[in-house]
């Protein structure tokens, strides 16, 4: 599948602080998702960045999809 031409995450923030972003399913999504996590959380930031990187990397390499959605609540 070919990823849609997204140059930056399409992010929406709710009044309760929920952030949802859509990334093309390519390796560039990993640092972009990590940066989004860094911007959105203050507690346990290092651990959450690592988890985000692992999950997005797995999605890029193992999921048969054109996009990856990252939700941070």
N, C-alpha and C positions, 0 to 999 in steps of 0.2 A: 504494500500500500504506500502511496505517496502522501507525505504529510502536507497539510495546508500551509500556505505561505504566511506564517505568523512571525513577525519580526520581534515582537515583545509579548509577554504574557497578557492574555485577556483576563484581567482580574476584577472581581467584584467584591466589595466589602459591605457586609450587613451592619445594621446598627448594633448588633451584639458582638461585633469583632470577628465574625466568620469571614475568611478570605478564600475565594475559589479562583484558581487560575488554570488556563488551558495552554498547554505547550505542544508543539509538534513532537512526535515520537522520534527524536533523534538525539544523539549524544550531547548536543548543545543544551538540551533540556536539563541536564544534571546540574551544572553550575547555576543556571537560571533559577531552578527550583530551590537550590541551596540559598541563593541570595534572597529569594522571596521569604524563605523560612527565617533567615537572619533579620530581615526587616520587620517581621510580624511577631516574633516571640522575644521575650527577655529572660525568662527563667529556663534553665536547662538548655540553653541555646546550642552549645556544642553537641550535646547528645542528639538533639532534634535535627540538627544539620546532617549528622552522620546517618541517622535513620532515613531522612529524606533522600539523601544521595543514594543509599542502598536500594530503596524502594523504586526510585525513578530509574536507576540503572537497570534493575531487573525488568521493569516495564519496557524500557527501550529495547533490551536484548531478547526478551522472552514473550512479550505480549504481541499479538498480531493486530496492531491497531495503529491508526494514523495520528492519534492525539493522546496526550496524558493529562489527566485532570488532577490537580493538587488542591486539596481542601485543608485549610488550617482553621481550627476552631479553638 
